[in-house]
Amino acid sequence: MASTGTGKDALGTNKIFAAVLTAGVVFGLAGFLGKLLVHPHQLHEAAIQIGEPPPPPSGAPAAPALEPITPLLANANPQNGQQLAQRLCSSCHTFNEGGPARVGPNLYGIVGNHHAHAEGFNYSPAMRGKASVQWSYEALNEFLHRPASGVPGTRMAFAGITSNAQRADVIAFLRSISPNAPAP
């Protein structure tokens, strides 16, 4: 006589439900015991500050002034600047004439142009507030050194370029793609 096997199927299904139920109980108890044994320290303020850094305490030495970039532009290498800009900036910016905006605006023609120059791009209020200010070599130098201090409140999440020579190279490249840029 042939067996239908329904008893074995029901037993297998019961074992699966029992395993799932047991796993749920074990994980629940582990979480409960973990909360009893570990008491994490809750932070009273954010560990990472976004935006303007707090002012230095009084009596502390002021940050050194940024070296002027104009004298360095005479020996700057636009080809090195292009390579550096492609490596550091191309994930957010385009450099060709009429290129699309990405996370950041197209940078073609930026030297000598005004801040917030790309029509239709959603600039931060801080950048729109400087729309009447021209992107001079020194303004670009300050912004590329530390964007958060160059335009406090900018949305640009880039740490900056610390090397004076590299900033000069990038500015020389940006000047080479800016038809109305002033002479260095």
FENHU-V148927 format. One record per backbone hydrogen bond with DSSP energy under -1.0 kcal/mol. CO is the residue of the C=O (numbers start at 1). NH is the residue of the N-H. E is the energy in kcal/mol with one decimal. If there is no record, write none. Layout:
BEGIN
co->CO nh->NH e->E
co->CO nh->NH e->E
END
This chain:
BEGIN
co->5 nh->9 e->-2.0
co->6 nh->10 e->-2.1
co->7 nh->11 e->-1.9
co->8 nh->12 e->-2.2
co->9 nh->13 e->-2.2
co->10 nh->14 e->-2.3
co->11 nh->15 e->-1.9
co->12 nh->16 e->-1.9
co->13 nh->17 e->-2.3
co->14 nh->18 e->-2.4
co->15 nh->19 e->-2.2
co->16 nh->20 e->-2.3
co->17 nh->21 e->-2.5
co->18 nh->22 e->-2.5
co->19 nh->23 e->-2.5
co->20 nh->24 e->-2.2
co->21 nh->25 e->-2.2
co->22 nh->26 e->-2.6
co->23 nh->27 e->-2.7
co->24 nh->28 e->-2.3
co->25 nh->29 e->-2.5
co->26 nh->30 e->-2.4
co->27 nh->31 e->-2.3
co->28 nh->32 e->-2.1
co->29 nh->33 e->-2.9
co->30 nh->34 e->-2.3
co->31 nh->35 e->-2.0
co->32 nh->36 e->-1.5
co->33 nh->37 e->-2.1
co->34 nh->38 e->-2.4
co->57 nh->60 e->-1.9
co->69 nh->73 e->-1.1
co->77 nh->81 e->-2.3
co->78 nh->82 e->-2.4
co->79 nh->83 e->-2.2
co->80 nh->84 e->-2.6
co->81 nh->85 e->-2.9
co->82 nh->86 e->-2.7
co->83 nh->87 e->-2.0
co->84 nh->88 e->-3.0
co->85 nh->89 e->-2.7
co->85 nh->90 e->-1.0
co->89 nh->92 e->-1.8
co->89 nh->93 e->-2.3
co->92 nh->104 e->-2.6
co->94 nh->107 e->-3.0
co->96 nh->99 e->-2.3
co->104 nh->102 e->-2.7
co->107 nh->110 e->-1.5
co->110 nh->113 e->-1.8
co->113 nh->135 e->-4.0
co->118 nh->121 e->-1.5
co->121 nh->123 e->-1.5
co->124 nh->128 e->-2.6
co->125 nh->129 e->-1.9
co->127 nh->130 e->-1.2
co->128 nh->131 e->-1.5
co->130 nh->133 e->-2.0
co->133 nh->115 e->-2.7
co->134 nh->136 e->-1.6
co->135 nh->112 e->-2.5
co->136 nh->140 e->-2.5
co->137 nh->141 e->-2.4
co->138 nh->142 e->-2.5
co->139 nh->143 e->-2.4
co->140 nh->144 e->-3.2
co->141 nh->145 e->-1.8
co->142 nh->146 e->-2.0
co->144 nh->161 e->-2.8
co->146 nh->149 e->-1.3
co->146 nh->150 e->-2.4
co->147 nh->151 e->-2.4
co->151 nh->154 e->-1.9
co->156 nh->158 e->-1.2
co->163 nh->167 e->-2.3
co->164 nh->168 e->-2.4
co->165 nh->169 e->-2.2
co->166 nh->170 e->-2.4
co->167 nh->171 e->-2.6
co->168 nh->172 e->-2.4
co->169 nh->173 e->-2.2
co->170 nh->174 e->-2.7
co->171 nh->175 e->-2.4
co->172 nh->176 e->-1.8
co->175 nh->178 e->-1.7
co->177 nh->109 e->-1.5
co->178 nh->181 e->-1.8
END
